[in-house]
Amino acid sequence: MADAQYLELLQNADQHPHAGEILLRDLMLPELLGERAEGILYFAGRSLAAHLNVPEDQIASTFAAMGFGELSPEKIKNKVRTYTLGGPVVNQRLHLRGNATDFRLEAGFLAQLVQQALGHTVEGACENHHDHVILTLSVDPGEEQPFYNDLSTRKS
């Protein structure tokens, strides 16, 4: 049985340009992935980001281009970085599913992009709030990872 809120979203798709993506992300993927959805989505985000060479100063615009939402850095420290993810698409997803809305794909995507930019191991987590999401990255400055350019220039 279809949820009335999602049907309304589709009927007003001209006001919500990411309606199809929201349905795929919040209804279909969790159903297909089952109880392992959280972990799979996190590593799917990392895998997607691993294919991209995004300079750190372009991460926010990449999030917007992907339809993930508006990303704003809040605190940038040596070992911990926090970002706010908001905007219309995030608000709509949170309105439809509340705390059940999963942003681990975005957390994994951000963690991998920052890891590639910094050259250090980075892990990400997410925390839903009423109208935004806090993405927290833990950076291990002692554990170096190859930069994206190092990976892309290696010969097989």
DSSP file with accessible surface (Angstrom, degrees, kcal/mol):
  #  RESIDUE AA STRUCTURE BP1 BP2  ACC     N-H-->O    O-->H-N    N-H-->O    O-->H-N    TCO  KAPPA ALPHA  PHI   PSI    X-CA   Y-CA   Z-CA
    1    1 A M              0   0  238      0, 0.0     2,-0.2     0, 0.0     0, 0.0   0.000 360.0 360.0 360.0 131.7    0.0    0.0    0.0
    2    2 A A        -     0   0   63      1,-0.1     2,-0.4     2,-0.0     3,-0.0  -0.465 360.0-116.7 -75.7 143.9    1.4    3.4   -1.0
    3    3 A D    >>  -     0   0   75     -2,-0.2     4,-2.0     1,-0.1     3,-0.5  -0.657  17.2-135.9 -80.7 131.7    2.1    6.0    1.6
    4    4 A A  H 3> S+     0   0   73     -2,-0.4     4,-2.5     1,-0.2     5,-0.2   0.846 102.2  57.0 -58.8 -35.4   -0.1    9.1    1.1
    5    5 A Q  H 3> S+     0   0   73      1,-0.2     4,-2.0     2,-0.2    -1,-0.2   0.894 107.9  46.7 -66.2 -37.8    2.8   11.5    1.7
    6    6 A Y  H <> S+     0   0   12     -3,-0.5     4,-2.2     2,-0.2    -1,-0.2   0.879 111.0  52.0 -72.2 -36.1    4.9    9.9   -1.1
    7    7 A L  H  X S+     0   0   80     -4,-2.0     4,-2.4     2,-0.2    -2,-0.2   0.925 110.1  49.4 -63.3 -41.1    1.9   10.0   -3.5
    8    8 A E  H  X S+     0   0  118     -4,-2.5     4,-1.5     2,-0.2    -2,-0.2   0.906 108.0  54.5 -63.2 -40.5    1.5   13.7   -2.7
    9    9 A L  H  < S+     0   0    4     -4,-2.0     3,-0.3     1,-0.2    -1,-0.2   0.934 110.6  45.5 -58.5 -46.2    5.2   14.3   -3.3
   10   10 A L  H >< S+     0   0   82     -4,-2.2     3,-1.5     1,-0.2    -1,-0.2   0.884 109.2  54.6 -66.3 -38.6    4.9   12.7   -6.7
   11   11 A Q  H 3< S+     0   0  152     -4,-2.4    -1,-0.2     1,-0.3     3,-0.2   0.777 115.2  40.8 -66.2 -24.7    1.7   14.6   -7.6
   12   12 A N  T >X S+     0   0   50     -4,-1.5     3,-1.8    -3,-0.3     4,-0.7  -0.125  74.9 133.2-111.7  35.3    3.6   17.9   -6.8
   13   13 A A  T <4  +     0   0   42     -3,-1.5     3,-0.4     1,-0.3     6,-0.3   0.765  63.0  67.6 -61.4 -25.6    6.9   16.8   -8.4
   14   14 A D  T 34 S+     0   0  137      1,-0.2    -1,-0.3    -3,-0.2    -2,-0.1   0.815 105.9  42.6 -65.3 -24.9    7.1   20.2  -10.2
   15   15 A Q  T <4 S+     0   0  130     -3,-1.8    -1,-0.2     1,-0.2    -2,-0.2   0.607 119.0  46.8 -91.0 -14.9    7.7   21.7   -6.7
   16   16 A H    ><  -     0   0   48     -4,-0.7     3,-1.8    -3,-0.4    -1,-0.2  -0.792  65.2-177.2-129.7  86.3   10.1   18.9   -5.6
   17   17 A P  T 3  S+     0   0  106      0, 0.0     3,-0.3     0, 0.0     4,-0.2   0.703  83.2  52.8 -63.2 -15.5   12.6   18.2   -8.4
   18   18 A H  T 3> S+     0   0   58      1,-0.2     4,-2.5     2,-0.1     5,-0.2   0.120  70.8 118.9-105.0  23.1   14.2   15.3   -6.5
   19   19 A A  H <> S+     0   0    3     -3,-1.8     4,-2.2    -6,-0.3     5,-0.2   0.907  76.3  47.5 -57.1 -46.3   10.9   13.4   -5.9
   20   20 A G  H  > S+     0   0   41     -3,-0.3     4,-2.4     1,-0.2    -1,-0.2   0.912 112.1  49.5 -62.9 -42.6   12.0   10.3   -7.8
   21   21 A E  H  > S+     0   0   90      2,-0.2     4,-2.9     1,-0.2     5,-0.2   0.888 109.1  52.9 -63.5 -39.3   15.4   10.2   -6.0
   22   22 A I  H  X S+     0   0    5     -4,-2.5     4,-2.9     2,-0.2     5,-0.4   0.929 109.5  48.8 -62.5 -44.4   13.7   10.5   -2.7
   23   23 A L  H  X>S+     0   0   32     -4,-2.2     4,-1.9    -5,-0.2     5,-1.7   0.925 114.3  45.4 -61.6 -44.8   11.4    7.6   -3.4
   24   24 A L  I  <>S+     0   0   90     -4,-2.4     5,-2.7     3,-0.2    -2,-0.2   0.936 118.0  43.3 -62.5 -46.9   14.3    5.5   -4.6
   25   25 A R  I  <5S+     0   0   30     -4,-2.9    -2,-0.2    -5,-0.2    -1,-0.2   0.893 124.4  30.9 -66.2 -45.1   16.5    6.4   -1.6
   26   26 A D  I  <5S+     0   0    3     -4,-2.9    -3,-0.2    -5,-0.2    -1,-0.2   0.670 132.5  22.1 -98.1 -16.4   13.9    6.2    1.2
   27   27 A L  I  X5S+     0   0   63     -4,-1.9     4,-1.3    -5,-0.4    -3,-0.2   0.778 124.7  35.8-112.9 -55.3   11.6    3.4    0.0
   28   28 A M  I  ><S+     0   0   83     -5,-1.7     4,-2.8     2,-0.2     5,-0.2   0.949 114.1  50.0 -73.0 -50.3   13.2    1.1   -2.6
   29   29 A L  H  ><S+     0   0   49     -5,-2.7     4,-2.9     1,-0.2     5,-0.3   0.936 111.8  47.1 -59.4 -48.1   16.8    0.9   -1.4
   30   30 A P  H  > S+     0   0   38      0, 0.0     4,-1.8     0, 0.0    -1,-0.2   0.904 114.0  49.6 -60.5 -36.1   16.0    0.0    2.2
   31   31 A E  H  < S+     0   0  164     -4,-1.3    -2,-0.2     1,-0.2    -3,-0.1   0.927 114.9  43.2 -66.8 -43.7   13.5   -2.6    1.1
   32   32 A L  H  < S+     0   0  121     -4,-2.8    -1,-0.2     1,-0.2    -3,-0.2   0.888 119.3  42.3 -67.5 -39.9   16.0   -4.2   -1.3
   33   33 A L  H >< S-     0   0   50     -4,-2.9     3,-1.2    -5,-0.2    -1,-0.2   0.663  90.0-171.8 -85.8 -19.3   18.9   -4.1    1.1
   34   34 A G  G ><  -     0   0   41     -4,-1.8     3,-1.9    -5,-0.3     4,-0.2  -0.229  61.3 -11.0  65.5-145.6   17.0   -5.2    4.1
   35   35 A E  G 3  S+     0   0  191      1,-0.3     3,-0.3     2,-0.1    -1,-0.2   0.645 134.6  58.7 -68.9 -11.7   18.6   -5.2    7.6
   36   36 A R  G <> S+     0   0  184     -3,-1.2     4,-2.3     1,-0.2    -1,-0.3   0.331  73.3 106.8 -95.2   6.6   22.0   -4.5    6.1
   37   37 A A  H <> S+     0   0    9     -3,-1.9     4,-3.1     1,-0.2     5,-0.3   0.883  72.0  56.5 -55.1 -44.0   21.0   -1.3    4.4
   38   38 A E  H  > S+     0   0  105     -3,-0.3     4,-1.9     1,-0.2    -1,-0.2   0.938 112.8  38.7 -58.0 -50.6   22.8    1.0    6.7
   39   39 A G  H  > S+     0   0   40      2,-0.2     4,-2.2     1,-0.2     5,-0.2   0.908 116.8  50.7 -67.6 -40.8   26.2   -0.5    6.2
   40   40 A I  H  X S+     0   0   75     -4,-2.3     4,-2.4     1,-0.2    -2,-0.2   0.929 110.3  49.5 -64.3 -43.5   25.7   -1.1    2.5
   41   41 A L  H  X S+     0   0    5     -4,-3.1     4,-2.2    -5,-0.2    -1,-0.2   0.905 109.4  52.4 -64.1 -39.7   24.6    2.5    1.9
   42   42 A Y  H  X S+     0   0   22     -4,-1.9     4,-1.9    -5,-0.3    -1,-0.2   0.959 114.6  41.1 -59.7 -49.5   27.6    3.9    3.8
   43   43 A F  H  X S+     0   0  125     -4,-2.2     4,-2.6     1,-0.2    -1,-0.2   0.807 109.9  58.7 -74.9 -23.7   30.1    1.9    1.7
   44   44 A A  H  X S+     0   0   41     -4,-2.4     4,-2.6    -5,-0.2    -1,-0.2   0.910 106.3  49.7 -65.7 -40.2   28.1    2.6   -1.5
   45   45 A G  H  X S+     0   0    0     -4,-2.2     4,-2.3     2,-0.2    -2,-0.2   0.917 111.8  47.7 -62.7 -42.5   28.7    6.3   -0.7
   46   46 A R  H  X S+     0   0   20     -4,-1.9     4,-2.0     2,-0.2    -2,-0.2   0.928 112.0  50.0 -63.6 -43.7   32.4    5.7   -0.2
   47   47 A S  H  X S+     0   0   67     -4,-2.6     4,-0.6     2,-0.2    -2,-0.2   0.920 110.2  49.8 -63.0 -43.5   32.6    3.7   -3.4
   48   48 A L  H >< S+     0   0   69     -4,-2.6     3,-1.3     1,-0.2    -1,-0.2   0.940 111.9  48.1 -59.8 -46.8   30.9    6.4   -5.4
   49   49 A A  H >< S+     0   0    0     -4,-2.3     3,-2.0     1,-0.3    -1,-0.2   0.822  99.2  68.1 -65.5 -29.7   33.2    9.1   -4.1
   50   50 A A  H 3< S+     0   0   42     -4,-2.0    -1,-0.3     1,-0.3    -2,-0.2   0.733  95.8  56.8 -64.4 -18.6   36.2    6.9   -4.8
   51   51 A H  T << S+     0   0  134     -3,-1.3     2,-0.4    -4,-0.6    -1,-0.3   0.483  99.7  75.3 -87.4  -4.1   35.5    7.4   -8.5
   52   52 A L    <   -     0   0   59     -3,-2.0     2,-0.7    -4,-0.2    96,-0.0  -0.856  64.5-150.9-114.8 146.5   35.6   11.2   -8.3
   53   53 A N        +     0   0   87     -2,-0.4    -3,-0.1    95,-0.0    60,-0.0  -0.853  32.6 166.9-112.4  91.0   38.5   13.6   -7.9
   54   54 A V        -     0   0   17     -2,-0.7     5,-0.1    -5,-0.2    94,-0.1  -0.930  32.3-132.8-113.0 116.8   36.9   16.5   -6.0
   55   55 A P    >   -     0   0   58      0, 0.0     3,-2.3     0, 0.0     4,-0.3  -0.333  29.3-111.8 -61.5 150.5   39.1   19.2   -4.4
   56   56 A E  G >  S+     0   0   77      1,-0.3     3,-1.4     2,-0.2     4,-0.4   0.852 116.4  58.1 -56.1 -36.2   38.1   19.9   -0.9
   57   57 A D  G 3  S+     0   0  139      1,-0.3    -1,-0.3     2,-0.1     4,-0.2   0.573 106.8  50.0 -74.4  -4.3   36.8   23.4   -1.7
   58   58 A Q  G <> S+     0   0   95     -3,-2.3     4,-1.9     2,-0.1    -1,-0.3   0.316  79.5  97.0-112.2   7.8   34.4   21.8   -4.2
   59   59 A I  H <> S+     0   0    6     -3,-1.4     4,-2.4    -4,-0.3     5,-0.2   0.929  83.1  51.1 -64.7 -43.2   32.8   19.2   -2.0
   60   60 A A  H  > S+     0   0   44     -4,-0.4     4,-2.0     1,-0.2    11,-0.4   0.926 111.3  47.3 -62.0 -42.7   29.8   21.4   -1.1
   61   61 A S  H  > S+     0   0   71      1,-0.2     4,-2.4     2,-0.2    -1,-0.2   0.851 109.9  54.2 -68.9 -30.4   29.0   22.1   -4.7
   62   62 A T  H  X S+     0   0   24     -4,-1.9     4,-2.1     2,-0.2    -2,-0.2   0.909 106.2  52.2 -66.8 -41.5   29.4   18.4   -5.5
   63   63 A F  H  X>S+     0   0    0     -4,-2.4     5,-2.3     1,-0.2     6,-0.7   0.929 111.4  47.0 -58.0 -45.1   26.8   17.5   -2.8
   64   64 A A  H ><5S+     0   0   56     -4,-2.0     3,-1.2     1,-0.2    -2,-0.2   0.924 111.0  51.0 -64.0 -43.9   24.4   20.0   -4.3
   65   65 A A  H 3<5S+     0   0   89     -4,-2.4    -1,-0.2     1,-0.3    -2,-0.2   0.844 108.3  52.9 -63.4 -32.9   25.0   18.6   -7.9
   66   66 A M  H 3<5S-     0   0   66     -4,-2.1    -1,-0.3    -5,-0.1    -2,-0.2   0.571 114.6-117.1 -76.8 -11.5   24.3   15.1   -6.6
   67   67 A G  T <<5S+     0   0    8     -3,-1.2    -3,-0.2    -4,-0.5    -2,-0.1   0.682  79.8 125.1  81.1  18.0   21.0   16.2   -5.1
   68   68 A F  S   <S-     0   0   18     -5,-2.3     2,-0.2     1,-0.3    -4,-0.2   0.718  72.3-105.3 -80.8 -24.3   22.2   15.3   -1.6
   69   69 A G        -     0   0    8     -6,-0.7     2,-0.7    -9,-0.1    -1,-0.3  -0.776  49.4 -40.2 129.0-173.2   21.5   18.7   -0.2
   70   70 A E  E     -A   86   0A 115     16,-3.0    16,-2.5    -2,-0.2     2,-0.5  -0.838  54.6-158.8 -96.9 116.4   23.3   21.8    1.0
   71   71 A L  E     +A   85   0A  12     -2,-0.7    14,-0.2   -11,-0.4    -7,-0.1  -0.832  12.3 178.6-101.7 129.1   26.5   21.0    2.8
   72   72 A S  E     -A   84   0A  57     12,-2.6    12,-3.0    -2,-0.5     2,-0.2  -0.993  27.0-127.9-130.5 125.8   28.1   23.6    5.1
   73   73 A P  E     +A   83   0A  82      0, 0.0    10,-0.3     0, 0.0     3,-0.1  -0.493  28.2 174.4 -68.4 138.5   31.2   23.0    7.2
   74   74 A E  E     +     0   0A 109      8,-3.2     2,-0.4     1,-0.3     9,-0.2   0.779  65.6   9.7-108.5 -57.1   30.7   23.9   10.9
   75   75 A K  E     -A   82   0A 132      7,-1.3     7,-2.5     2,-0.0     2,-0.6  -0.993  58.8-170.5-132.0 127.1   33.9   22.9   12.7
   76   76 A I  E     +A   81   0A  84     -2,-0.4     2,-0.2     5,-0.2     5,-0.2  -0.950  22.7 155.8-119.4 107.6   37.2   21.9   11.1
   77   77 A K        -     0   0  137      3,-1.7    -2,-0.0    -2,-0.6    62,-0.0  -0.731  55.7 -95.2-122.6 176.1   39.7   20.5   13.5
   78   78 A N  S    S+     0   0  120     -2,-0.2     3,-0.1     1,-0.2    -1,-0.0   0.901 119.1  14.2 -60.3 -43.3   42.7   18.2   13.2
   79   79 A K  S    S+     0   0  128      1,-0.2    60,-3.1    61,-0.1     2,-0.4   0.604 126.8  44.6-112.5 -15.1   40.8   15.0   14.2
   80   80 A V  E     - B   0 138A  66     58,-0.2    -3,-1.7     2,-0.0     2,-0.4  -0.998  54.9-178.9-137.2 133.5   37.1   15.9   14.0
   81   81 A R  E     -AB  76 137A  25     56,-2.3    56,-3.4    -2,-0.4     2,-0.4  -0.993   8.4-162.9-127.7 137.7   35.1   17.8   11.4
   82   82 A T  E     -AB  75 136A  27     -7,-2.5    -8,-3.2    -2,-0.4    -7,-1.3  -0.958   7.2-177.2-123.1 143.6   31.4   18.5   11.5
   83   83 A Y  E     -AB  73 135A  12     52,-2.5    52,-2.8    -2,-0.4     2,-0.5  -0.963  20.7-134.6-133.0 149.6   29.2   19.6    8.7
   84   84 A T  E     -AB  72 134A  28    -12,-3.0   -12,-2.6    -2,-0.3     2,-0.5  -0.916  15.0-162.2-105.4 131.2   25.5   20.5    8.4
   85   85 A L  E     +AB  71 133A   0     48,-3.1    48,-2.5    -2,-0.5   -14,-0.2  -0.971  33.8 129.2-112.8 119.2   23.5   19.0    5.6
   86   86 A G  E     +A   70   0A  11    -16,-2.5   -16,-3.0    -2,-0.5     4,-0.3  -0.625   5.9 110.0-144.7-156.3   20.3   20.8    4.9
   87   87 A G  S  > S-     0   0   11     44,-0.3     4,-2.8   -18,-0.2     5,-0.2  -0.310  81.1 -51.3 100.4 175.9   18.2   22.4    2.2
   88   88 A P  H  > S+     0   0   96      0, 0.0     4,-2.6     0, 0.0     5,-0.2   0.870 131.4  49.9 -58.0 -43.4   14.9   21.5    0.6
   89   89 A V  H  > S+     0   0   18      2,-0.2     4,-2.3     1,-0.2     5,-0.2   0.921 114.2  45.4 -66.6 -38.7   15.7   17.9   -0.3
   90   90 A V  H  > S+     0   0    0     -4,-0.3     4,-2.7     2,-0.2     5,-0.2   0.938 113.3  50.2 -68.0 -44.8   16.9   17.1    3.2
   91   91 A N  H  X S+     0   0   64     -4,-2.8     4,-2.4     1,-0.2    -2,-0.2   0.913 111.3  49.2 -58.5 -43.6   13.9   18.9    4.8
   92   92 A Q  H  X S+     0   0   36     -4,-2.6     4,-2.0    -5,-0.2    -1,-0.2   0.931 112.1  47.4 -63.4 -45.3   11.5   16.9    2.5
   93   93 A R  H  X S+     0   0    9     -4,-2.3     4,-2.1     1,-0.2     5,-0.3   0.915 113.9  47.1 -63.5 -43.3   13.1   13.6    3.3
   94   94 A L  H  X S+     0   0   10     -4,-2.7     4,-2.6     1,-0.2    -1,-0.2   0.881 110.5  53.2 -66.5 -36.3   13.1   14.3    7.1
   95   95 A H  H  < S+     0   0  131     -4,-2.4    -1,-0.2    -5,-0.2    -2,-0.2   0.895 112.4  45.0 -63.3 -39.8    9.5   15.5    6.9
   96   96 A L  H  < S+     0   0   15     -4,-2.0    -2,-0.2    -5,-0.2    -1,-0.2   0.870 134.8   9.9 -74.5 -38.0    8.5   12.2    5.2
   97   97 A R  H >< S-     0   0   88     -4,-2.1     3,-2.0     1,-0.2    -2,-0.2   0.441  81.5-162.4-125.7  -4.9   10.3    9.7    7.4
   98   98 A G  G >< S-     0   0   31     -4,-2.6     3,-1.9    -5,-0.3    -1,-0.2  -0.197  75.7  -5.2  58.0-135.8   11.7   11.6   10.4
   99   99 A N  G 3  S+     0   0  135      1,-0.3    -1,-0.3    29,-0.1    29,-0.1   0.636 126.8  71.7 -68.4 -12.9   14.5    9.8   12.3
  100  100 A A  G <  S+     0   0   63     -3,-2.0    -1,-0.3    -6,-0.1     2,-0.3   0.616  72.4 108.8 -76.3 -10.5   14.0    6.7   10.0
  101  101 A T    <   -     0   0    4     -3,-1.9     2,-0.5    -4,-0.2    27,-0.1  -0.502  65.4-143.3 -69.8 129.5   15.6    8.7    7.2
  102  102 A D        +     0   0   21     -2,-0.3     3,-0.2     1,-0.1     4,-0.1  -0.847  28.4 170.9-103.3 123.5   19.0    7.3    6.4
  103  103 A F     >  +     0   0    1     -2,-0.5     4,-1.9     1,-0.1     5,-0.1   0.019  46.5 112.0-115.4  26.1   21.8    9.6    5.5
  104  104 A R  H  > S+     0   0   86      2,-0.2     4,-2.7     1,-0.2     5,-0.2   0.822  72.4  59.9 -71.4 -29.7   24.7    7.1    5.7
  105  105 A L  H  > S+     0   0   21      2,-0.2     4,-2.4     1,-0.2    -1,-0.2   0.955 109.0  44.4 -58.8 -45.3   25.2    7.2    1.9
  106  106 A E  H  > S+     0   0    2      2,-0.2     4,-2.6     1,-0.2    -2,-0.2   0.883 112.0  52.7 -66.8 -38.3   25.9   10.9    2.3
  107  107 A A  H  X S+     0   0    1     -4,-1.9     4,-2.5     2,-0.2    -1,-0.2   0.924 112.4  44.6 -64.1 -43.6   28.2   10.3    5.3
  108  108 A G  H  X S+     0   0    0     -4,-2.7     4,-2.4     2,-0.2     5,-0.2   0.905 112.5  52.1 -66.8 -40.2   30.2    7.7    3.4
  109  109 A F  H  X S+     0   0    0     -4,-2.4     4,-2.3    -5,-0.2    -2,-0.2   0.948 113.3  44.0 -60.4 -47.9   30.4    9.9    0.3
  110  110 A L  H  X S+     0   0    0     -4,-2.6     4,-2.6     1,-0.2     5,-0.3   0.922 111.6  53.4 -65.0 -44.4   31.7   12.8    2.4
  111  111 A A  H  X S+     0   0    0     -4,-2.5     4,-2.5    -5,-0.2    -1,-0.2   0.926 111.5  45.5 -58.4 -44.0   34.1   10.7    4.4
  112  112 A Q  H  X S+     0   0   23     -4,-2.4     4,-2.5     2,-0.2    -1,-0.2   0.914 111.9  50.9 -69.0 -40.9   35.7    9.3    1.2
  113  113 A L  H  X S+     0   0    0     -4,-2.3     4,-1.9    -5,-0.2    -2,-0.2   0.929 114.2  44.2 -61.9 -43.5   36.0   12.7   -0.5
  114  114 A V  H  X S+     0   0    0     -4,-2.6     4,-2.8     2,-0.2     5,-0.3   0.900 111.2  54.3 -68.5 -39.0   37.7   14.2    2.6
  115  115 A Q  H  X>S+     0   0   18     -4,-2.5     4,-2.7    -5,-0.3     5,-0.6   0.932 110.1  47.0 -59.5 -43.7   39.9   11.1    2.9
  116  116 A Q  H  <5S+     0   0   10     -4,-2.5    32,-0.8     1,-0.2    -1,-0.2   0.876 114.3  47.6 -65.7 -36.3   41.1   11.6   -0.7
  117  117 A A  H  <5S+     0   0   33     -4,-1.9    -2,-0.2    -5,-0.2    -1,-0.2   0.884 121.5  34.2 -72.3 -38.7   41.6   15.3   -0.2
  118  118 A L  H  <5S-     0   0   37     -4,-2.8    -2,-0.2     2,-0.2    -3,-0.2   0.749  94.8-132.8 -88.8 -29.1   43.6   14.9    3.1
  119  119 A G  T  <5S+     0   0    2     -4,-2.7    26,-3.1    -5,-0.3     2,-0.3   0.718  71.8 105.0  79.3  20.8   45.4   11.7    2.4
  120  120 A H  E   <S-C  144   0A  47     -5,-0.6    -1,-0.3    24,-0.3    24,-0.2  -0.939  82.9 -87.5-130.5 154.7   44.4   10.3    5.9
  121  121 A T  E     -C  140   0A  18     22,-2.2    19,-2.8    19,-0.7     2,-0.4  -0.384  47.8-175.2 -62.0 133.1   41.9    7.8    7.0
  122  122 A V  E     -C  139   0A   0     17,-0.2     2,-0.4    -2,-0.1    17,-0.2  -0.999  10.6-169.4-134.8 133.6   38.5    9.3    7.6
  123  123 A E  E     -C  138   0A  91     15,-2.2    15,-2.9    -2,-0.4     2,-0.3  -0.953  13.1-150.3-120.6 145.8   35.3    7.7    8.9
  124  124 A G  E     +C  137   0A  18     -2,-0.4     2,-0.3    13,-0.2    13,-0.2  -0.831  14.6 179.1-120.6 153.7   31.9    9.4    8.9
  125  125 A A  E     -C  136   0A  58     11,-1.9    11,-2.3    -2,-0.3     2,-0.3  -0.950  13.7-146.1-142.2 161.6   28.7    9.3   10.9
  126  126 A C  E     -C  135   0A  32     -2,-0.3     2,-0.4     9,-0.2     9,-0.2  -0.960   7.5-168.0-134.8 151.0   25.3   11.1   10.7
  127  127 A E  E     -C  134   0A 110      7,-1.8     7,-2.7    -2,-0.3     2,-0.2  -0.966  19.6-137.1-140.1 119.3   22.8   12.4   13.2
  128  128 A N  E     +C  133   0A  29     -2,-0.4     2,-0.2     5,-0.2     5,-0.2  -0.548  23.0 179.4 -77.8 140.3   19.3   13.5   12.1
  129  129 A H        -     0   0   65      3,-2.6   -31,-0.0    -2,-0.2    -1,-0.0  -0.688  47.9 -82.0-124.6-177.8   17.8   16.7   13.6
  130  130 A H  S    S+     0   0  177     -2,-0.2   -32,-0.1     1,-0.2     3,-0.1   0.909 120.6   1.0 -56.6 -47.0   14.4   18.3   12.9
  131  131 A D  S    S+     0   0   84    -37,-0.1   -44,-0.3     1,-0.0     2,-0.3   0.239 130.5  30.8-131.1  13.0   15.3   20.1    9.7
  132  132 A H        -     0   0   49    -46,-0.1    -3,-2.6   -42,-0.1     2,-0.4  -0.958  66.4-122.4-158.4 174.9   19.0   19.2    9.0
  133  133 A V  E     -BC  85 128A   0    -48,-2.5   -48,-3.1    -2,-0.3     2,-0.6  -0.978  15.1-141.4-127.8 138.9   21.6   16.4    9.5
  134  134 A I  E     -BC  84 127A  33     -7,-2.7    -7,-1.8    -2,-0.4     2,-0.5  -0.909  14.5-162.1-100.2 122.9   24.9   16.7   11.2
  135  135 A L  E     -BC  83 126A   1    -52,-2.8   -52,-2.5    -2,-0.6     2,-0.5  -0.940   7.6-165.5-104.1 122.7   27.7   14.7    9.5
  136  136 A T  E     -BC  82 125A  41    -11,-2.3   -11,-1.9    -2,-0.5     2,-0.5  -0.947   1.8-162.6-114.3 128.2   30.7   14.1   11.7
  137  137 A L  E     -BC  81 124A   1    -56,-3.4   -56,-2.3    -2,-0.5     2,-0.6  -0.931   6.6-154.6-111.2 133.0   34.0   13.0   10.4
  138  138 A S  E     -BC  80 123A  71    -15,-2.9   -15,-2.2    -2,-0.5     2,-0.5  -0.935  15.0-159.7-103.9 122.8   36.7   11.4   12.4
  139  139 A V  E     - C   0 122A  12    -60,-3.1   -17,-0.2    -2,-0.6     3,-0.1  -0.878  10.8-157.0-107.4 130.6   40.2   11.9   10.9
  140  140 A D  E >   - C   0 121A  70    -19,-2.8     3,-1.5    -2,-0.5   -19,-0.7  -0.839  10.0-176.5-104.9  93.5   43.2    9.7   11.8
  141  141 A P  E 3  S+     0   0A  37      0, 0.0    -1,-0.1     0, 0.0     3,-0.0   0.694  79.6  60.5 -67.5 -13.9   46.2   11.9   11.0
  142  142 A G  E 3  S+     0   0A  69      1,-0.2     2,-0.8    -3,-0.1    -2,-0.0   0.635  93.8  68.3 -85.2 -13.8   48.5    9.1   11.9
  143  143 A E  E <  S-     0   0A  93     -3,-1.5   -22,-2.2   -22,-0.1    -3,-0.2  -0.847  76.5-155.8-112.0  99.9   47.2    6.7    9.2
  144  144 A E  E     - C   0 120A 151     -2,-0.8   -24,-0.3   -24,-0.2   -25,-0.1  -0.476   8.9-169.4 -78.9 143.9   48.0    7.9    5.8
  145  145 A Q        -     0   0   58    -26,-3.1     2,-0.0   -30,-0.2    -2,-0.0  -0.908  34.6 -91.7-123.2 154.9   46.0    7.0    2.7
  146  146 A P        -     0   0   42      0, 0.0   -27,-0.2     0, 0.0     2,-0.1  -0.367  40.7-116.9 -67.1 145.6   47.0    7.6   -0.9
  147  147 A F    >>  -     0   0   94    -28,-0.1     4,-1.7   -29,-0.1     3,-0.6  -0.451  29.7-107.5 -72.4 158.2   45.8   10.8   -2.5
  148  148 A Y  H 3> S+     0   0   52    -32,-0.8     4,-2.5     1,-0.3     5,-0.2   0.911 120.2  54.6 -55.7 -44.2   43.4   10.4   -5.4
  149  149 A N  H 3> S+     0   0   93      1,-0.2     4,-1.2     2,-0.2    -1,-0.3   0.853 105.1  54.0 -62.2 -33.2   46.0   11.5   -7.9
  150  150 A D  H <> S+     0   0   79     -3,-0.6     4,-0.5     1,-0.2    -1,-0.2   0.901 111.4  45.7 -65.6 -39.5   48.4    8.8   -6.6
  151  151 A L  H >< S+     0   0   76     -4,-1.7     3,-0.7    -3,-0.2    -2,-0.2   0.891 111.9  50.4 -69.1 -41.5   45.6    6.1   -7.2
  152  152 A S  H 3< S+     0   0   65     -4,-2.5    -1,-0.2     1,-0.2    -2,-0.2   0.701 109.5  50.5 -75.8 -16.1   44.7    7.4  -10.7
  153  153 A T  H 3< S+     0   0  103     -4,-1.2    -1,-0.2    -5,-0.2    -2,-0.2   0.525  83.3 110.7 -99.4  -4.4   48.3    7.4  -11.9
  154  154 A R    <<  -     0   0  163     -3,-0.7     2,-0.4    -4,-0.5    -3,-0.0  -0.423  64.2-133.5 -68.5 143.3   49.2    3.9  -10.8
  155  155 A K              0   0  202     -2,-0.1    -2,-0.1     1,-0.0    -1,-0.1  -0.774 360.0 360.0 -98.3 143.7   49.7    1.4  -13.6
  156  156 A S              0   0  174     -2,-0.4    -1,-0.0     0, 0.0     0, 0.0  -0.424 360.0 360.0 -77.3 360.0   48.1   -2.1  -13.4
